[in-house]
Amino acid sequence: DRSYGGADPLFLVTRGDNQTDLRLGLTYTPWKLWSITPQLAHTRNSSDVVINDFERTQVFVTLRREFR
């Protein structure tokens, strides 16, 4: 969670933002030294400058191999 308040020189206004991020993931180890991590991330940014007001959902899948 973050908050921002300050001058926006492009739009000549004082900008106020509130952003919230949520990320969920789970790591699965199907084989020795290998892991798969699917993740779901959601971001909501509320702003009084319209181009900075957005909502985004992303899906990630990470495949990892450890070298020991």
PDB file of N, CA, C, O and CB in Angstrom:
ATOM      1  N   ASP A   1       0.854  -1.173   0.000  1.00  0.00           N
ATOM      2  CA  ASP A   1       0.000   0.000   0.000  1.00  0.00           C
ATOM      3  C   ASP A   1       0.894   1.227   0.000  1.00  0.00           C
ATOM      4  O   ASP A   1       1.857   1.281   0.764  1.00  0.00           O
ATOM      5  CB  ASP A   1      -0.969   0.003   1.222  1.00  0.00           C
ATOM      6  N   ARG A   2       0.602   2.207  -0.832  1.00  0.00           N
ATOM      7  CA  ARG A   2       1.395   3.433  -0.844  1.00  0.00           C
ATOM      8  C   ARG A   2       0.493   4.617  -1.141  1.00  0.00           C
ATOM      9  O   ARG A   2      -0.569   4.478  -1.748  1.00  0.00           O
ATOM     10  CB  ARG A   2       2.538   3.345  -1.882  1.00  0.00           C
ATOM     11  N   SER A   3       0.932   5.767  -0.706  1.00  0.00           N
ATOM     12  CA  SER A   3       0.233   7.018  -0.976  1.00  0.00           C
ATOM     13  C   SER A   3       1.218   8.021  -1.542  1.00  0.00           C
ATOM     14  O   SER A   3       2.394   8.024  -1.176  1.00  0.00           O
ATOM     15  CB  SER A   3      -0.443   7.572   0.303  1.00  0.00           C
ATOM     16  N   TYR A   4       0.734   8.875  -2.437  1.00  0.00           N
ATOM     17  CA  TYR A   4       1.570   9.907  -3.032  1.00  0.00           C
ATOM     18  C   TYR A   4       0.759  11.187  -3.092  1.00  0.00           C
ATOM     19  O   TYR A   4      -0.427  11.168  -3.422  1.00  0.00           O
ATOM     20  CB  TYR A   4       2.074   9.491  -4.449  1.00  0.00           C
ATOM     21  N   GLY A   5       1.389  12.272  -2.779  1.00  0.00           N
ATOM     22  CA  GLY A   5       0.759  13.580  -2.908  1.00  0.00           C
ATOM     23  C   GLY A   5       1.831  14.598  -3.249  1.00  0.00           C
ATOM     24  O   GLY A   5       2.778  14.788  -2.485  1.00  0.00           O
ATOM     25  N   GLY A   6       1.690  15.241  -4.371  1.00  0.00           N
ATOM     26  CA  GLY A   6       2.693  16.223  -4.773  1.00  0.00           C
ATOM     27  C   GLY A   6       2.304  16.884  -6.080  1.00  0.00           C
ATOM     28  O   GLY A   6       1.302  16.535  -6.705  1.00  0.00           O
ATOM     29  N   ALA A   7       3.108  17.830  -6.470  1.00  0.00           N
ATOM     30  CA  ALA A   7       2.836  18.578  -7.702  1.00  0.00           C
ATOM     31  C   ALA A   7       3.110  17.715  -8.919  1.00  0.00           C
ATOM     32  O   ALA A   7       4.100  16.985  -8.965  1.00  0.00           O
ATOM     33  CB  ALA A   7       3.684  19.859  -7.762  1.00  0.00           C
ATOM     34  N   ASP A   8       2.231  17.802  -9.902  1.00  0.00           N
ATOM     35  CA  ASP A   8       2.423  17.149 -11.190  1.00  0.00           C
ATOM     36  C   ASP A   8       2.713  18.251 -12.200  1.00  0.00           C
ATOM     37  O   ASP A   8       1.798  18.966 -12.607  1.00  0.00           O
ATOM     38  CB  ASP A   8       1.163  16.287 -11.609  1.00  0.00           C
ATOM     39  N   PRO A   9       3.978  18.403 -12.616  1.00  0.00           N
ATOM     40  CA  PRO A   9       4.345  19.532 -13.472  1.00  0.00           C
ATOM     41  C   PRO A   9       3.719  19.478 -14.867  1.00  0.00           C
ATOM     42  O   PRO A   9       3.576  20.515 -15.516  1.00  0.00           O
ATOM     43  CB  PRO A   9       5.837  19.593 -13.603  1.00  0.00           C
ATOM     44  N   LEU A  10       3.348  18.296 -15.333  1.00  0.00           N
ATOM     45  CA  LEU A  10       2.758  18.175 -16.666  1.00  0.00           C
ATOM     46  C   LEU A  10       1.317  18.691 -16.704  1.00  0.00           C
ATOM     47  O   LEU A  10       0.909  19.326 -17.677  1.00  0.00           O
ATOM     48  CB  LEU A  10       2.798  16.721 -17.123  1.00  0.00           C
ATOM     49  N   PHE A  11       0.554  18.420 -15.651  1.00  0.00           N
ATOM     50  CA  PHE A  11      -0.855  18.813 -15.629  1.00  0.00           C
ATOM     51  C   PHE A  11      -1.117  20.046 -14.753  1.00  0.00           C
ATOM     52  O   PHE A  11      -2.253  20.512 -14.659  1.00  0.00           O
ATOM     53  CB  PHE A  11      -1.699  17.654 -15.137  1.00  0.00           C
ATOM     54  N   LEU A  12      -0.070  20.568 -14.117  1.00  0.00           N
ATOM     55  CA  LEU A  12      -0.156  21.772 -13.292  1.00  0.00           C
ATOM     56  C   LEU A  12      -1.207  21.654 -12.185  1.00  0.00           C
ATOM     57  O   LEU A  12      -1.950  22.597 -11.912  1.00  0.00           O
ATOM     58  CB  LEU A  12      -0.470  22.970 -14.166  1.00  0.00           C
ATOM     59  N   VAL A  13      -1.254  20.480 -11.557  1.00  0.00           N
ATOM     60  CA  VAL A  13      -2.164  20.230 -10.436  1.00  0.00           C
ATOM     61  C   VAL A  13      -1.388  19.514  -9.333  1.00  0.00           C
ATOM     62  O   VAL A  13      -0.298  18.990  -9.563  1.00  0.00           O
ATOM     63  CB  VAL A  13      -3.409  19.383 -10.888  1.00  0.00           C
ATOM     64  N   THR A  14      -1.954  19.501  -8.157  1.00  0.00           N
ATOM     65  CA  THR A  14      -1.408  18.674  -7.083  1.00  0.00           C
ATOM     66  C   THR A  14      -2.062  17.308  -7.195  1.00  0.00           C
ATOM     67  O   THR A  14      -3.283  17.175  -7.120  1.00  0.00           O
ATOM     68  CB  THR A  14      -1.652  19.316  -5.663  1.00  0.00           C
ATOM     69  N   ARG A  15      -1.235  16.312  -7.374  1.00  0.00           N
ATOM     70  CA  ARG A  15      -1.714  14.960  -7.616  1.00  0.00           C
ATOM     71  C   ARG A  15      -1.782  14.180  -6.314  1.00  0.00           C
ATOM     72  O   ARG A  15      -0.876  14.268  -5.485  1.00  0.00           O
ATOM     73  CB  ARG A  15      -0.813  14.240  -8.621  1.00  0.00           C
ATOM     74  N   GLY A  16      -2.849  13.420  -6.132  1.00  0.00           N
ATOM     75  CA  GLY A  16      -2.968  12.534  -4.987  1.00  0.00           C
ATOM     76  C   GLY A  16      -3.250  11.119  -5.473  1.00  0.00           C
ATOM     77  O   GLY A  16      -4.221  10.893  -6.195  1.00  0.00           O
ATOM     78  N   ASP A  17      -2.412  10.168  -5.083  1.00  0.00           N
ATOM     79  CA  ASP A  17      -2.566   8.768  -5.486  1.00  0.00           C
ATOM     80  C   ASP A  17      -2.630   7.887  -4.253  1.00  0.00           C
ATOM     81  O   ASP A  17      -1.997   8.170  -3.236  1.00  0.00           O
ATOM     82  CB  ASP A  17      -1.407   8.323  -6.409  1.00  0.00           C
ATOM     83  N   ASN A  18      -3.400   6.818  -4.357  1.00  0.00           N
ATOM     84  CA  ASN A  18      -3.392   5.735  -3.383  1.00  0.00           C
ATOM     85  C   ASN A  18      -3.305   4.447  -4.171  1.00  0.00           C
ATOM     86  O   ASN A  18      -4.156   4.176  -5.018  1.00  0.00           O
ATOM     87  CB  ASN A  18      -4.664   5.763  -2.452  1.00  0.00           C
ATOM     88  N   GLN A  19      -2.276   3.642  -3.899  1.00  0.00           N
ATOM     89  CA  GLN A  19      -2.071   2.405  -4.641  1.00  0.00           C
ATOM     90  C   GLN A  19      -2.072   1.227  -3.683  1.00  0.00           C
ATOM     91  O   GLN A  19      -1.471   1.278  -2.610  1.00  0.00           O
ATOM     92  CB  GLN A  19      -0.754   2.454  -5.441  1.00  0.00           C
ATOM     93  N   THR A  20      -2.761   0.159  -4.090  1.00  0.00           N
ATOM     94  CA  THR A  20      -2.792  -1.079  -3.327  1.00  0.00           C
ATOM     95  C   THR A  20      -2.396  -2.217  -4.252  1.00  0.00           C
ATOM     96  O   THR A  20      -2.920  -2.329  -5.360  1.00  0.00           O
ATOM     97  CB  THR A  20      -4.196  -1.326  -2.699  1.00  0.00           C
ATOM     98  N   ASP A  21      -1.470  -3.066  -3.802  1.00  0.00           N
ATOM     99  CA  ASP A  21      -1.016  -4.234  -4.558  1.00  0.00           C
ATOM    100  C   ASP A  21      -1.290  -5.491  -3.743  1.00  0.00           C
ATOM    101  O   ASP A  21      -1.116  -5.515  -2.525  1.00  0.00           O
ATOM    102  CB  ASP A  21       0.497  -4.123  -4.908  1.00  0.00           C
ATOM    103  N   LEU A  22      -1.722  -6.531  -4.444  1.00  0.00           N
ATOM    104  CA  LEU A  22      -1.918  -7.834  -3.824  1.00  0.00           C
ATOM    105  C   LEU A  22      -1.319  -8.873  -4.747  1.00  0.00           C
ATOM    106  O   LEU A  22      -1.616  -8.895  -5.941  1.00  0.00           O
ATOM    107  CB  LEU A  22      -3.429  -8.124  -3.548  1.00  0.00           C
ATOM    108  N   ARG A  23      -0.472  -9.736  -4.198  1.00  0.00           N
ATOM    109  CA  ARG A  23       0.149 -10.782  -5.001  1.00  0.00           C
ATOM    110  C   ARG A  23       0.031 -12.104  -4.261  1.00  0.00           C
ATOM    111  O   ARG A  23       0.376 -12.206  -3.083  1.00  0.00           O
ATOM    112  CB  ARG A  23       1.634 -10.449  -5.307  1.00  0.00           C
ATOM    113  N   LEU A  24      -0.464 -13.120  -4.972  1.00  0.00           N
ATOM    114  CA  LEU A  24      -0.608 -14.452  -4.411  1.00  0.00           C
ATOM    115  C   LEU A  24       0.170 -15.430  -5.279  1.00  0.00           C
ATOM    116  O   LEU A  24       0.137 -15.342  -6.506  1.00  0.00           O
ATOM    117  CB  LEU A  24      -2.105 -14.862  -4.309  1.00  0.00           C
ATOM    118  N   GLY A  25       0.856 -16.345  -4.651  1.00  0.00           N
ATOM    119  CA  GLY A  25       1.623 -17.330  -5.397  1.00  0.00           C
ATOM    120  C   GLY A  25       1.819 -18.594  -4.590  1.00  0.00           C
ATOM    121  O   GLY A  25       1.647 -18.604  -3.371  1.00  0.00           O
ATOM    122  N   LEU A  26       2.175 -19.645  -5.274  1.00  0.00           N
ATOM    123  CA  LEU A  26       2.412 -20.933  -4.641  1.00  0.00           C
ATOM    124  C   LEU A  26       3.546 -21.612  -5.387  1.00  0.00           C
ATOM    125  O   LEU A  26       3.546 -21.664  -6.617  1.00  0.00           O
ATOM    126  CB  LEU A  26       1.124 -21.820  -4.635  1.00  0.00           C
ATOM    127  N   THR A  27       4.509 -22.128  -4.644  1.00  0.00           N
ATOM    128  CA  THR A  27       5.638 -22.810  -5.272  1.00  0.00           C
ATOM    129  C   THR A  27       5.427 -24.324  -5.198  1.00  0.00           C
ATOM    130  O   THR A  27       5.136 -24.880  -4.139  1.00  0.00           O
ATOM    131  CB  THR A  27       6.977 -22.407  -4.588  1.00  0.00           C
ATOM    132  N   TYR A  28       5.580 -24.959  -6.337  1.00  0.00           N
ATOM    133  CA  TYR A  28       5.425 -26.408  -6.467  1.00  0.00           C
ATOM    134  C   TYR A  28       6.754 -26.984  -6.939  1.00  0.00           C
ATOM    135  O   TYR A  28       7.362 -26.455  -7.871  1.00  0.00           O
ATOM    136  CB  TYR A  28       4.263 -26.776  -7.460  1.00  0.00           C
ATOM    137  N   THR A  29       7.210 -28.060  -6.306  1.00  0.00           N
ATOM    138  CA  THR A  29       8.483 -28.700  -6.663  1.00  0.00           C
ATOM    139  C   THR A  29       8.193 -30.084  -7.261  1.00  0.00           C
ATOM    140  O   THR A  29       8.081 -31.061  -6.522  1.00  0.00           O
ATOM    141  CB  THR A  29       9.428 -28.820  -5.408  1.00  0.00           C
ATOM    142  N   PRO A  30       8.069 -30.174  -8.601  1.00  0.00           N
ATOM    143  CA  PRO A  30       7.735 -31.451  -9.227  1.00  0.00           C
ATOM    144  C   PRO A  30       8.910 -32.422  -9.307  1.00  0.00           C
ATOM    145  O   PRO A  30       8.710 -33.637  -9.302  1.00  0.00           O
ATOM    146  CB  PRO A  30       7.204 -31.208 -10.602  1.00  0.00           C
ATOM    147  N   TRP A  31      10.141 -31.892  -9.381  1.00  0.00           N
ATOM    148  CA  TRP A  31      11.345 -32.714  -9.468  1.00  0.00           C
ATOM    149  C   TRP A  31      12.425 -32.086  -8.610  1.00  0.00           C
ATOM    150  O   TRP A  31      12.353 -30.903  -8.279  1.00  0.00           O
ATOM    151  CB  TRP A  31      11.824 -32.864 -10.939  1.00  0.00           C
ATOM    152  N   LYS A  32      13.411 -32.862  -8.254  1.00  0.00           N
ATOM    153  CA  LYS A  32      14.534 -32.359  -7.465  1.00  0.00           C
ATOM    154  C   LYS A  32      15.221 -31.216  -8.222  1.00  0.00           C
ATOM    155  O   LYS A  32      15.512 -31.349  -9.411  1.00  0.00           O
ATOM    156  CB  LYS A  32      15.548 -33.501  -7.152  1.00  0.00           C
ATOM    157  N   LEU A  33      15.478 -30.108  -7.545  1.00  0.00           N
ATOM    158  CA  LEU A  33      16.132 -28.900  -8.042  1.00  0.00           C
ATOM    159  C   LEU A  33      15.268 -28.048  -8.974  1.00  0.00           C
ATOM    160  O   LEU A  33      15.732 -27.008  -9.443  1.00  0.00           O
ATOM    161  CB  LEU A  33      17.380 -29.280  -8.754  1.00  0.00           C
ATOM    162  N   TRP A  34      14.042 -28.450  -9.254  1.00  0.00           N
ATOM    163  CA  TRP A  34      13.154 -27.691 -10.131  1.00  0.00           C
ATOM    164  C   TRP A  34      11.931 -27.209  -9.341  1.00  0.00           C
ATOM    165  O   TRP A  34      11.412 -27.926  -8.486  1.00  0.00           O
ATOM    166  CB  TRP A  34      12.714 -28.553 -11.347  1.00  0.00           C
ATOM    167  N   SER A  35      11.481 -25.987  -9.640  1.00  0.00           N
ATOM    168  CA  SER A  35      10.255 -25.485  -9.020  1.00  0.00           C
ATOM    169  C   SER A  35       9.457 -24.676 -10.042  1.00  0.00           C
ATOM    170  O   SER A  35      10.016 -24.060 -10.949  1.00  0.00           O
ATOM    171  CB  SER A  35      10.582 -24.619  -7.771  1.00  0.00           C
ATOM    172  N   ILE A  36       8.153 -24.697  -9.870  1.00  0.00           N
ATOM    173  CA  ILE A  36       7.230 -23.929 -10.689  1.00  0.00           C
ATOM    174  C   ILE A  36       6.434 -23.046  -9.738  1.00  0.00           C
ATOM    175  O   ILE A  36       5.890 -23.529  -8.745  1.00  0.00           O
ATOM    176  CB  ILE A  36       6.290 -24.860 -11.549  1.00  0.00           C
ATOM    177  N   THR A  37       6.365 -21.745 -10.045  1.00  0.00           N
ATOM    178  CA  THR A  37       5.644 -20.806  -9.187  1.00  0.00           C
ATOM    179  C   THR A  37       4.655 -19.995 -10.014  1.00  0.00           C
ATOM    180  O   THR A  37       5.048 -19.052 -10.701  1.00  0.00           O
ATOM    181  CB  THR A  37       6.628 -19.869  -8.453  1.00  0.00           C
ATOM    182  N   PRO A  38       3.365 -20.357  -9.953  1.00  0.00           N
ATOM    183  CA  PRO A  38       2.361 -19.488 -10.559  1.00  0.00           C
ATOM    184  C   PRO A  38       2.005 -18.366  -9.584  1.00  0.00           C
ATOM    185  O   PRO A  38       1.957 -18.580  -8.373  1.00  0.00           O
ATOM    186  CB  PRO A  38       1.093 -20.298 -10.954  1.00  0.00           C
ATOM    187  N   GLN A  39       1.758 -17.171 -10.120  1.00  0.00           N
ATOM    188  CA  GLN A  39       1.414 -16.013  -9.287  1.00  0.00           C
ATOM    189  C   GLN A  39       0.306 -15.211  -9.952  1.00  0.00           C
ATOM    190  O   GLN A  39       0.211 -15.139 -11.177  1.00  0.00           O
ATOM    191  CB  GLN A  39       2.654 -15.119  -9.041  1.00  0.00           C
ATOM    192  N   LEU A  40      -0.527 -14.611  -9.112  1.00  0.00           N
ATOM    193  CA  LEU A  40      -1.565 -13.703  -9.556  1.00  0.00           C
ATOM    194  C   LEU A  40      -1.339 -12.390  -8.839  1.00  0.00           C
ATOM    195  O   LEU A  40      -1.257 -12.362  -7.611  1.00  0.00           O
ATOM    196  CB  LEU A  40      -2.995 -14.273  -9.282  1.00  0.00           C
ATOM    197  N   ALA A  41      -1.236 -11.286  -9.594  1.00  0.00           N
ATOM    198  CA  ALA A  41      -0.972  -9.969  -9.008  1.00  0.00           C
ATOM    199  C   ALA A  41      -2.080  -9.011  -9.432  1.00  0.00           C
ATOM    200  O   ALA A  41      -2.497  -8.992 -10.590  1.00  0.00           O
ATOM    201  CB  ALA A  41       0.429  -9.427  -9.443  1.00  0.00           C
ATOM    202  N   HIS A  42      -2.543  -8.221  -8.478  1.00  0.00           N
ATOM    203  CA  HIS A  42      -3.577  -7.228  -8.763  1.00  0.00           C
ATOM    204  C   HIS A  42      -3.123  -5.889  -8.199  1.00  0.00           C
ATOM    205  O   HIS A  42      -2.683  -5.808  -7.052  1.00  0.00           O
ATOM    206  CB  HIS A  42      -4.959  -7.652  -8.160  1.00  0.00           C
ATOM    207  N   THR A  43      -3.232  -4.834  -9.014  1.00  0.00           N
ATOM    208  CA  THR A  43      -2.865  -3.475  -8.606  1.00  0.00           C
ATOM    209  C   THR A  43      -4.044  -2.552  -8.851  1.00  0.00           C
ATOM    210  O   THR A  43      -4.678  -2.599  -9.905  1.00  0.00           O
ATOM    211  CB  THR A  43      -1.607  -2.975  -9.374  1.00  0.00           C
ATOM    212  N   ARG A  44      -4.333  -1.709  -7.864  1.00  0.00           N
ATOM    213  CA  ARG A  44      -5.362  -0.676  -8.001  1.00  0.00           C
ATOM    214  C   ARG A  44      -4.746   0.646  -7.607  1.00  0.00           C
ATOM    215  O   ARG A  44      -4.328   0.819  -6.462  1.00  0.00           O
ATOM    216  CB  ARG A  44      -6.623  -0.991  -7.129  1.00  0.00           C
ATOM    217  N   ASN A  45      -4.683   1.582  -8.539  1.00  0.00           N
ATOM    218  CA  ASN A  45      -4.160   2.914  -8.264  1.00  0.00           C
ATOM    219  C   ASN A  45      -5.280   3.924  -8.464  1.00  0.00           C
ATOM    220  O   ASN A  45      -5.787   4.092  -9.573  1.00  0.00           O
ATOM    221  CB  ASN A  45      -2.941   3.243  -9.178  1.00  0.00           C
ATOM    222  N   SER A  46      -5.665   4.598  -7.378  1.00  0.00           N
ATOM    223  CA  SER A  46      -6.681   5.656  -7.432  1.00  0.00           C
ATOM    224  C   SER A  46      -5.948   6.986  -7.480  1.00  0.00           C
ATOM    225  O   SER A  46      -5.097   7.261  -6.634  1.00  0.00           O
ATOM    226  CB  SER A  46      -7.666   5.589  -6.197  1.00  0.00           C
ATOM    227  N   SER A  47      -6.276   7.812  -8.468  1.00  0.00           N
ATOM    228  CA  SER A  47      -5.602   9.091  -8.633  1.00  0.00           C
ATOM    229  C   SER A  47      -6.595  10.146  -9.072  1.00  0.00           C
ATOM    230  O   SER A  47      -7.607   9.843  -9.705  1.00  0.00           O
ATOM    231  CB  SER A  47      -4.456   8.979  -9.644  1.00  0.00           C
ATOM    232  N   ASP A  48      -6.295  11.392  -8.728  1.00  0.00           N
ATOM    233  CA  ASP A  48      -7.140  12.470  -9.209  1.00  0.00           C
ATOM    234  C   ASP A  48      -6.676  13.000 -10.570  1.00  0.00           C
ATOM    235  O   ASP A  48      -7.297  13.911 -11.116  1.00  0.00           O
ATOM    236  CB  ASP A  48      -7.165  13.596  -8.195  1.00  0.00           C
ATOM    237  N   VAL A  49      -5.597  12.443 -11.121  1.00  0.00           N
ATOM    238  CA  VAL A  49      -5.172  12.696 -12.503  1.00  0.00           C
ATOM    239  C   VAL A  49      -5.551  11.444 -13.293  1.00  0.00           C
ATOM    240  O   VAL A  49      -5.035  10.360 -13.021  1.00  0.00           O
ATOM    241  CB  VAL A  49      -3.601  13.016 -12.606  1.00  0.00           C
ATOM    242  N   VAL A  50      -6.431  11.584 -14.250  1.00  0.00           N
ATOM    243  CA  VAL A  50      -7.074  10.444 -14.899  1.00  0.00           C
ATOM    244  C   VAL A  50      -6.100   9.447 -15.538  1.00  0.00           C
ATOM    245  O   VAL A  50      -6.369   8.246 -15.507  1.00  0.00           O
ATOM    246  CB  VAL A  50      -8.014  10.943 -15.942  1.00  0.00           C
ATOM    247  N   ILE A  51      -4.991   9.892 -16.109  1.00  0.00           N
ATOM    248  CA  ILE A  51      -4.074   8.933 -16.739  1.00  0.00           C
ATOM    249  C   ILE A  51      -3.310   8.091 -15.716  1.00  0.00           C
ATOM    250  O   ILE A  51      -2.708   7.084 -16.087  1.00  0.00           O
ATOM    251  CB  ILE A  51      -3.085   9.670 -17.626  1.00  0.00           C
ATOM    252  N   ASN A  52      -3.320   8.480 -14.439  1.00  0.00           N
ATOM    253  CA  ASN A  52      -2.677   7.702 -13.385  1.00  0.00           C
ATOM    254  C   ASN A  52      -3.670   6.855 -12.600  1.00  0.00           C
ATOM    255  O   ASN A  52      -3.284   6.206 -11.627  1.00  0.00           O
ATOM    256  CB  ASN A  52      -1.939   8.622 -12.443  1.00  0.00           C
ATOM    257  N   ASP A  53      -4.931   6.847 -12.997  1.00  0.00           N
ATOM    258  CA  ASP A  53      -5.972   6.069 -12.341  1.00  0.00           C
ATOM    259  C   ASP A  53      -6.156   4.778 -13.132  1.00  0.00           C
ATOM    260  O   ASP A  53      -6.604   4.813 -14.278  1.00  0.00           O
ATOM    261  CB  ASP A  53      -7.315   6.876 -12.241  1.00  0.00           C
ATOM    262  N   PHE A  54      -5.815   3.637 -12.530  1.00  0.00           N
ATOM    263  CA  PHE A  54      -5.907   2.379 -13.266  1.00  0.00           C
ATOM    264  C   PHE A  54      -6.074   1.186 -12.330  1.00  0.00           C
ATOM    265  O   PHE A  54      -5.861   1.271 -11.120  1.00  0.00           O
ATOM    266  CB  PHE A  54      -4.671   2.187 -14.131  1.00  0.00           C
ATOM    267  N   GLU A  55      -6.464   0.074 -12.946  1.00  0.00           N
ATOM    268  CA  GLU A  55      -6.559  -1.213 -12.269  1.00  0.00           C
ATOM    269  C   GLU A  55      -5.923  -2.234 -13.212  1.00  0.00           C
ATOM    270  O   GLU A  55      -6.168  -2.205 -14.418  1.00  0.00           O
ATOM    271  CB  GLU A  55      -8.067  -1.591 -11.908  1.00  0.00           C
ATOM    272  N   ARG A  56      -5.100  -3.145 -12.658  1.00  0.00           N
ATOM    273  CA  ARG A  56      -4.368  -4.093 -13.496  1.00  0.00           C
ATOM    274  C   ARG A  56      -4.308  -5.443 -12.795  1.00  0.00           C
ATOM    275  O   ARG A  56      -4.078  -5.517 -11.588  1.00  0.00           O
ATOM    276  CB  ARG A  56      -2.937  -3.573 -13.807  1.00  0.00           C
ATOM    277  N   THR A  57      -4.516  -6.509 -13.560  1.00  0.00           N
ATOM    278  CA  THR A  57      -4.357  -7.875 -13.056  1.00  0.00           C
ATOM    279  C   THR A  57      -3.364  -8.589 -13.965  1.00  0.00           C
ATOM    280  O   THR A  57      -3.480  -8.541 -15.190  1.00  0.00           O
ATOM    281  CB  THR A  57      -5.736  -8.641 -13.003  1.00  0.00           C
ATOM    282  N   GLN A  58      -2.392  -9.249 -13.353  1.00  0.00           N
ATOM    283  CA  GLN A  58      -1.355  -9.949 -14.118  1.00  0.00           C
ATOM    284  C   GLN A  58      -1.217 -11.380 -13.613  1.00  0.00           C
ATOM    285  O   GLN A  58      -1.431 -11.662 -12.434  1.00  0.00           O
ATOM    286  CB  GLN A  58       0.005  -9.207 -14.017  1.00  0.00           C
ATOM    287  N   VAL A  59      -0.853 -12.284 -14.535  1.00  0.00           N
ATOM    288  CA  VAL A  59      -0.587 -13.678 -14.201  1.00  0.00           C
ATOM    289  C   VAL A  59       0.846 -13.980 -14.611  1.00  0.00           C
ATOM    290  O   VAL A  59       1.264 -13.662 -15.724  1.00  0.00           O
ATOM    291  CB  VAL A  59      -1.601 -14.648 -14.907  1.00  0.00           C
ATOM    292  N   PHE A  60       1.599 -14.599 -13.699  1.00  0.00           N
ATOM    293  CA  PHE A  60       2.991 -14.962 -13.951  1.00  0.00           C
ATOM    294  C   PHE A  60       3.177 -16.449 -13.683  1.00  0.00           C
ATOM    295  O   PHE A  60       2.533 -17.013 -12.799  1.00  0.00           O
ATOM    296  CB  PHE A  60       3.956 -14.120 -13.073  1.00  0.00           C
ATOM    297  N   VAL A  61       4.050 -17.072 -14.443  1.00  0.00           N
ATOM    298  CA  VAL A  61       4.470 -18.443 -14.161  1.00  0.00           C
ATOM    299  C   VAL A  61       5.987 -18.464 -14.272  1.00  0.00           C
ATOM    300  O   VAL A  61       6.550 -18.103 -15.306  1.00  0.00           O
ATOM    301  CB  VAL A  61       3.796 -19.487 -15.149  1.00  0.00           C
ATOM    302  N   THR A  62       6.649 -18.893 -13.188  1.00  0.00           N
ATOM    303  CA  THR A  62       8.107 -18.942 -13.157  1.00  0.00           C
ATOM    304  C   THR A  62       8.550 -20.397 -13.062  1.00  0.00           C
ATOM    305  O   THR A  62       8.078 -21.144 -12.204  1.00  0.00           O
ATOM    306  CB  THR A  62       8.673 -18.110 -11.967  1.00  0.00           C
ATOM    307  N   LEU A  63       9.452 -20.792 -13.944  1.00  0.00           N
ATOM    308  CA  LEU A  63      10.082 -22.105 -13.898  1.00  0.00           C
ATOM    309  C   LEU A  63      11.522 -21.888 -13.479  1.00  0.00           C
ATOM    310  O   LEU A  63      12.253 -21.120 -14.105  1.00  0.00           O
ATOM    311  CB  LEU A  63       9.988 -22.853 -15.280  1.00  0.00           C
ATOM    312  N   ARG A  64      11.932 -22.574 -12.406  1.00  0.00           N
ATOM    313  CA  ARG A  64      13.270 -22.337 -11.857  1.00  0.00           C
ATOM    314  C   ARG A  64      14.032 -23.645 -11.690  1.00  0.00           C
ATOM    315  O   ARG A  64      13.479 -24.659 -11.264  1.00  0.00           O
ATOM    316  CB  ARG A  64      13.178 -21.608 -10.511  1.00  0.00           C
ATOM    317  N   ARG A  65      15.310 -23.594 -12.036  1.00  0.00           N
ATOM    318  CA  ARG A  65      16.227 -24.729 -11.849  1.00  0.00           C
ATOM    319  C   ARG A  65      17.365 -24.244 -10.986  1.00  0.00           C
ATOM    320  O   ARG A  65      18.005 -23.246 -11.318  1.00  0.00           O
ATOM    321  CB  ARG A  65      16.756 -25.297 -13.220  1.00  0.00           C
ATOM    322  N   GLU A  66      17.637 -24.929  -9.876  1.00  0.00           N
ATOM    323  CA  GLU A  66      18.752 -24.557  -9.004  1.00  0.00           C
ATOM    324  C   GLU A  66      19.995 -25.353  -9.398  1.00  0.00           C
ATOM    325  O   GLU A  66      19.924 -26.545  -9.697  1.00  0.00           O
ATOM    326  CB  GLU A  66      18.394 -24.802  -7.510  1.00  0.00           C
ATOM    327  N   PHE A  67      21.134 -24.660  -9.390  1.00  0.00           N
ATOM    328  CA  PHE A  67      22.405 -25.305  -9.699  1.00  0.00           C
ATOM    329  C   PHE A  67      23.231 -25.337  -8.425  1.00  0.00           C
ATOM    330  O   PHE A  67      23.599 -24.294  -7.885  1.00  0.00           O
ATOM    331  CB  PHE A  67      23.165 -24.562 -10.850  1.00  0.00           C
ATOM    332  N   ARG A  68      23.517 -26.528  -7.952  1.00  0.00           N
ATOM    333  CA  ARG A  68      24.294 -26.684  -6.699  1.00  0.00           C
ATOM    334  C   ARG A  68      25.556 -27.440  -6.963  1.00  0.00           C
ATOM    335  O   ARG A  68      26.341 -27.673  -6.043  1.00  0.00           O
ATOM    336  CB  ARG A  68      23.477 -27.405  -5.615  1.00  0.00           C
TER     337      ARG A  68
END
